[in-house]
Amino acid sequence: MKTEEHLEPRAVFIHRVNAAVSELKDQLQKDYERTYPGLGEIVRVVLDEEEAKAWELSFFPHLFLPDMVKARIATLGLKPPDPQRDNIVTPSALAVPRLVGPCAINPHTPESCGAKEHL
């Protein structure tokens, strides 16, 4: 039957999304508890409530949950944790290097950098 063939992929999809949301909630809980050690229970309640709202918005709640939690935490007068993680490339790693020395003064003339023109 066609309906039975479609149940398995749906079940796999739902399982994967639930796993992604669960993993994300765990990471958000750790991040916020690290920033606000005494507010673990409040953070858990915020995460649960915002997860429920995110599921109402989309079949991909993990895409909305971090921003929703951040906004809710802000309404409590708290700042979000620092989002730096070891597995994320920071913008400073992608920045264009600054020139120093004579090249910084006039980078458009090769002589100022010690380079000679090739004819």
C-alpha positions in Angstrom: 0.0 0.0 0.0 1.2 3.5 -0.8 0.3 4.9 2.6 2.6 2.4 4.4 5.5 3.2 2.1 5.2 6.9 3.0 5.0 6.3 6.8 8.6 5.3 7.2 10.2 8.4 5.6 7.9 10.6 7.6 8.8 8.8 10.8 12.5 9.2 10.0 12.0 12.9 9.3 10.1 13.4 12.5 12.7 11.5 14.5 15.5 13.5 13.0 13.9 16.9 13.6 13.0 15.9 17.2 16.6 14.8 17.7 17.9 18.2 16.3 15.5 20.2 18.5 16.5 18.1 21.6 20.2 18.6 20.8 19.7 22.3 20.2 17.8 22.7 23.5 20.5 21.0 25.4 23.2 23.3 23.9 21.1 26.4 24.5 20.4 25.3 28.1 24.2 24.8 28.7 25.0 28.2 27.1 22.4 30.1 29.1 23.3 28.3 32.4 27.0 29.1 31.8 26.0 32.8 31.4 23.4 32.8 34.2 24.3 29.9 36.6 21.5 30.5 39.1 18.7 30.6 36.5 18.7 27.0 35.1 15.0 26.4 35.9 13.9 29.7 34.3 15.9 28.9 31.2 14.4 25.4 31.0 10.9 26.8 31.2 11.7 29.4 28.5 13.1 26.7 26.3 10.1 24.5 26.7 7.6 27.3 26.1 9.5 28.7 23.0 9.9 25.2 21.6 6.1 24.7 21.7 5.6 28.0 19.9 8.3 27.1 17.3 6.5 23.8 16.6 3.3 25.8 15.9 5.2 28.0 13.4 7.0 25.3 11.4 8.0 21.7 10.9 11.5 23.0 11.3 11.4 24.5 14.8 15.1 24.3 15.3 15.6 27.0 12.8 13.5 29.5 14.8 14.1 28.3 18.4 17.4 30.1 19.1 16.1 33.5 18.1 12.8 33.0 19.9 14.7 32.1 23.1 17.0 35.0 22.7 14.0 37.4 22.3 12.2 35.9 25.3 15.4 36.1 27.5 15.7 39.7 26.4 12.2 40.4 27.8 13.5 39.2 31.2 16.2 41.9 31.0 19.0 39.4 30.4 21.5 39.3 27.6 22.1 36.2 25.5 25.3 34.1 26.0 28.3 34.6 23.9 27.7 32.4 20.8 31.3 31.5 20.1 31.8 27.8 19.7 34.9 25.8 18.7 33.2 24.5 15.5 32.2 27.9 14.1 34.6 30.1 12.1 34.6 33.6 13.6 34.4 36.6 11.3 37.9 37.7 12.4 39.3 34.6 10.8 37.8 35.7 7.5 38.8 39.4 7.7 41.2 40.9 5.2 44.6 41.4 6.8 45.7 44.9 7.5 48.9 46.2 5.9 51.6 47.4 8.1 54.8 49.4 7.5 55.4 51.3 4.3 52.7 49.4 2.4 50.1 50.7 4.9 51.0 54.3 4.0 50.5 53.9 0.3 49.6 50.4 -0.9 49.0 51.5 -4.5 52.7 52.2 -5.3 54.9 49.1 -5.4 58.0 51.2 -4.5 56.5 52.0 -1.1 56.3 48.2 -0.4 59.9 47.5 -1.5 58.7 45.9 -4.8 60.2 46.8 -8.2 58.2 47.2 -11.3 58.7 44.4 -13.9 58.7 45.5 -17.5 
